[in-house]
Amino acid sequence: MGREIQPGFEQTLLFPPANEDWVSLDHPARFIRAFVQSLDLAELGV
């Protein structure tokens, strides 16, 4: 069946304070984010 879930009372946060903590420095998501932020959306008509 399922595994038993043990409480972690020493854990203070459910998620890390920043999403950056989840993504490694060489992850492709960082490139995509930088690329999208570099776009001039007003020039593209968005």
Buried (B, 14 or more C-beta within 10 A) or exposed (E): EEEEEEEEEEEEEEEEEEEEEEEEEEEEEEEEEEEEEEEEEEEEEE
